[in-house]
Amino acid sequence: MIKLNDDIKKELLDLQKSKRVQLEGNILKLIEVEDDTDFGEYIKSCIERDSETRKKRLEITRQIQKQNSELISWKKENIRIQEELVESLKNTESAMDEVETARIEAESARVEAVQAKEESDKARIEAEIAKNEAENAKAVAENDLELAQKKTQYELIGTIVKVALWVIISVGIITTGVFVFSLVMNKDTAIIGSTWSNIVGILLTNAFSIVGTIMGVKYASEKN
């Protein structure tokens, strides 16, 4: 035990009263009070105050430990959230890259579709031009063929008419010559005259028949 003299006790009591400073800690358990009532009250108040101070310190320490534990938890949670944010940012960037790639591919497909449409329109226009040219060529060929057919028909008809007329004229001349010869030779012309008249009538009839038949065939072919 520690024994203090009266001067030290008095100084300690004066410090408590004037400046509210007093002893604390385990040393209070070692100081001997003896029969000094005032100093005994001082030591008792110091022990009580020290006990309260220790309790407050312990409570503060517990609060600090609790706050530290919460801070550690918050730190871990913040780290986890930051990691999730980083991962989410990476996923977002990857998604944006995929969207940009898809946009570029869609734009390329659109350009290719436009080019294909332009080529299709060009091919269609060329096909229409070729079709028109073919139709024009067909019309020209049909026109030329029709002209050639008409020319051939006209030439054939002309040849037939000429041959028929020459045959009729030749027969008429020959028959007329025989009839004139009979007149000159003073022969009996009764039979020859009637024969000549019949032949001339037949020739004229056949001539008109031939010409009519040819004209009818020409008219029918033109309508067809």
ABEGO torsion letter per residue (X at the ends): XBBBBAAAAAAAAAAAAAAGBBBBEAAAAABBAEABAAAAAAAAAAAAAAAAAAAAAAAAAAAAAAAAAAAAAAAAAAAAAAAAAAAAAAAAAAAAAAAAAAAAAAAAAAAAAAAAAAAAAAAAAAAAAAAAAAAAAAAAAAAAAAAAAAAAAAAAAAAAAAAAAAAAAAAAAAAAAAAAAAAAAGBBAAAAAAAAAAAAAAAAAAAAAAAAAAAAAAAAAAAX
